[in-house]
Amino acid sequence: MSRFDLSDAQWEKSSYSSQQEGQCVEFARNLATSGIVPVRDSKTPTGPVLLLTPAAWNDFVAFTAR
């Protein structure tokens, strides 16, 4: 398994995330140009990161916006 370098990730909270202490998703838009959109739980910033394609990210956002 190869590793994806996240050292330059500029994490931002999704506008679909709860503004309270609930469900908070962050993503690194600045790395999307590499063909990957990193996604993480803001409550666990050192935890696992999902690496999604831009198309999968768009599907994820569309699904959660329902």
N, C-alpha and C positions, 0 to 999 in steps of 0.2 A: 504494500500500500504506500503510495507517495503522499507527501505532506504538501499542503497548500500554505504559502506564506501569508499570514494574516497580520504581520507586524505593521503594515501601513494602513490597516483597516481604520476607517473613520466611521465609527458606529453612530447610528441615529435611530431614534425611536420611531417606529411606524406610526403614522397618524391614525391607524385603526386600533392601536393599543389603548387600553384603558388608562386614563390619566390618574386613577387611584392606584393603590398598591395591588393591583390584580394582574391581569394577563398583559405582559409587556414584551413585545417582540422588537428586537433591534436588527438592523441590516446595515451592510457596508456598501452603499451605492457606488463609492469610488472604485471598488474592485469589480464592478459589473462589466467594465470594458474588457476585462480578462476572460469574459464568458462565464463567470461564476458570481453568484450573489450569496455571500455568506449571511446566515441568519442565526441569531442566538436569543436565548432568554435573558432579558436584562437583569433579572434577579440573580442570575448565575453567570456572570461575565467570564469566569474562568472555566465554565463547563463546556459541554459539547457544542459544536457549531455545525449547522446543516449547510452544505454547499449545494446550492440550487442553480440550475441553468436559468437565464433570464425568462424563458418561457414557463418553467416550473414556478418561478417566483410570481409571475403574472397570474398563473392559475391559482396559486396559494392565496394571493391577495383577493382575487375574485371570489374564491370560496369563502374566505373569512368575512368578506364585506356583505354577505347575504343576511 
